[in-house]
Amino acid sequence: MTRLLRFDGAVEHDPAVDAWLAARPGALGDLARTWFDAMRQCGDEVRELVHDGCPVACFGDVPFAYVNVYTAHVNVGFFQGAALPDPAGLLEGTGRFMRHVKLREGRPIDGAALRRLIDSAYADITQRVEQGD
C-alpha cells in the first residue's frame, strides 16, 4: 500500500486558482480554464489550491488532477494517472504514479476521452481515500 499525497490548504474555491487561470490569456489559457472547470465539476468534495505553481484539484486534501500552461501546450495531469484506464491512449509519462495529457493549440482534442480520464481520476482517488490507502 502506498500512502496518499496530501496537501494542506485546499479549499472549496480558491481565489488564487482563479487569478492563476485569469493570468493565462489566449487559446492555451482557454484550454486550461475549460479542463480545470471540468475537474471542479467532479463532485461536492472537490477542493483546490495552487501547488508548485499550478492549479490542483483535490478530493478533500488528496490531489487527483492539475492543469499547467507552458509556452506551446497545456498539461492536464493526474496524480494517480498510471492506474487509470486509458483506452484512447491520451496519457503520457513514465513516472511511477503521475501521467498527463498534452494539449496543443489548433490540434484536435478527444474531449470525451479526456473528460472520462478526469472522472476516472476523481472516482479512483475517492475510492483510495475511502479505503484508507
C-alpha positions as CSV (number, residue, x, y, z in Angstrom):
1,M,0.0,0.0,0.0
2,T,1.3,3.5,-0.9
3,R,0.5,6.5,1.3
4,L,-1.5,9.1,-0.5
5,L,0.0,12.6,-1.1
6,R,-1.9,15.2,0.9
7,F,-1.9,19.0,0.6
8,D,-2.7,21.5,3.4
9,G,-4.8,24.5,2.4
10,A,-7.1,23.0,-0.2
11,V,-10.4,25.0,-0.2
12,E,-13.7,24.8,-2.0
13,H,-13.0,27.6,-4.3
14,D,-9.5,29.2,-4.2
15,P,-9.3,32.8,-5.4
16,A,-5.6,32.1,-6.2
17,V,-6.6,29.5,-8.7
18,D,-9.0,32.0,-10.4
19,A,-6.1,34.5,-10.5
20,W,-3.7,32.0,-11.9
21,L,-6.2,31.0,-14.6
22,A,-7.1,34.6,-15.5
23,A,-3.4,35.4,-15.9
24,R,-3.1,32.8,-18.8
25,P,-4.5,34.5,-21.9
26,G,-5.3,33.2,-25.3
27,A,-6.1,29.7,-26.5
28,L,-3.8,27.9,-24.1
29,G,-5.4,29.8,-21.2
30,D,-8.8,28.8,-22.5
31,L,-7.8,25.2,-22.6
32,A,-6.6,25.3,-19.0
33,R,-9.8,27.0,-17.8
34,T,-12.0,24.6,-19.6
35,W,-10.3,21.5,-18.2
36,F,-9.9,22.8,-14.7
37,D,-13.6,23.7,-14.7
38,A,-14.2,20.0,-15.6
39,M,-12.2,19.0,-12.5
40,R,-14.2,21.4,-10.4
41,Q,-17.5,19.8,-11.5
42,C,-16.5,16.2,-10.4
43,G,-18.2,16.4,-7.1
44,D,-19.1,18.3,-3.9
45,E,-15.9,17.2,-2.2
46,V,-13.6,18.9,-4.8
47,R,-11.2,21.3,-3.2
48,E,-8.4,23.3,-4.9
49,L,-5.2,25.2,-4.4
50,V,-2.2,26.4,-6.3
51,H,0.7,24.0,-5.7
52,D,4.1,24.0,-7.3
53,G,2.9,27.0,-9.4
54,C,-0.2,25.4,-10.9
55,P,-3.9,24.8,-10.1
56,V,-4.5,21.4,-8.4
57,A,-7.9,19.7,-7.9
58,C,-8.2,17.6,-4.8
59,F,-10.7,15.2,-3.2
60,G,-10.6,16.8,0.2
61,D,-6.9,17.2,0.8
62,V,-5.7,14.5,-1.7
63,P,-4.9,15.7,-5.2
64,F,-6.2,14.0,-8.2
65,A,-5.5,16.3,-11.2
66,Y,-4.0,19.6,-12.2
67,V,-3.5,21.9,-15.2
68,N,-0.4,23.8,-16.2
69,V,0.2,26.1,-19.1
70,Y,3.6,26.1,-21.0
71,T,4.8,28.1,-24.0
72,A,3.3,25.8,-26.6
73,H,1.0,23.4,-24.7
74,V,-1.2,22.7,-21.7
75,N,-0.8,19.7,-19.5
76,V,-3.8,18.1,-17.9
77,G,-2.2,15.9,-15.3
78,F,-3.2,13.1,-13.0
79,F,-1.6,12.3,-9.7
80,Q,-2.5,8.6,-9.9
81,G,-2.5,8.5,-13.7
82,A,-0.6,5.3,-14.1
83,A,-3.5,3.5,-12.6
84,L,-6.2,5.0,-14.8
85,P,-7.8,3.2,-17.7
86,D,-6.9,5.0,-20.9
87,P,-8.4,3.2,-23.9
88,A,-7.9,6.3,-26.1
89,G,-4.2,6.4,-25.4
90,L,-4.1,10.0,-24.3
91,L,-1.8,9.7,-21.3
92,E,1.9,10.4,-21.5
93,G,4.7,9.9,-19.0
94,T,6.6,7.1,-17.4
95,G,6.6,8.0,-13.7
96,R,5.6,5.6,-11.0
97,F,2.3,7.4,-10.4
98,M,1.8,10.5,-12.4
99,R,0.7,10.9,-16.1
100,H,-0.5,13.8,-18.2
101,V,-2.3,14.7,-21.4
102,K,-0.6,17.3,-23.5
103,L,-2.9,19.7,-25.3
104,R,-1.7,21.9,-28.1
105,E,-3.4,24.9,-29.7
106,G,-5.0,24.0,-33.0
107,R,-4.8,20.2,-32.6
108,P,-7.9,18.2,-32.1
109,I,-8.8,17.0,-28.6
110,D,-10.8,13.9,-27.8
111,G,-12.8,15.8,-25.2
112,A,-15.0,12.9,-24.3
113,A,-12.0,10.7,-23.6
114,L,-10.3,13.5,-21.6
115,R,-13.5,14.0,-19.6
116,R,-13.6,10.3,-18.9
117,L,-10.0,10.4,-17.6
118,I,-10.9,13.3,-15.3
119,D,-13.9,11.5,-14.0
120,S,-11.9,8.3,-13.6
121,A,-9.2,10.1,-11.6
122,Y,-11.8,11.5,-9.3
123,A,-13.5,8.2,-8.8
124,D,-10.2,6.5,-8.3
125,I,-8.9,8.9,-5.6
126,T,-12.3,8.9,-3.9
127,Q,-12.1,5.1,-3.6
128,R,-8.4,5.2,-2.4
129,V,-9.3,7.8,0.3
130,E,-12.4,5.8,1.4
131,Q,-10.3,2.6,1.6
132,G,-7.7,4.3,3.6
133,D,-4.8,4.0,1.1
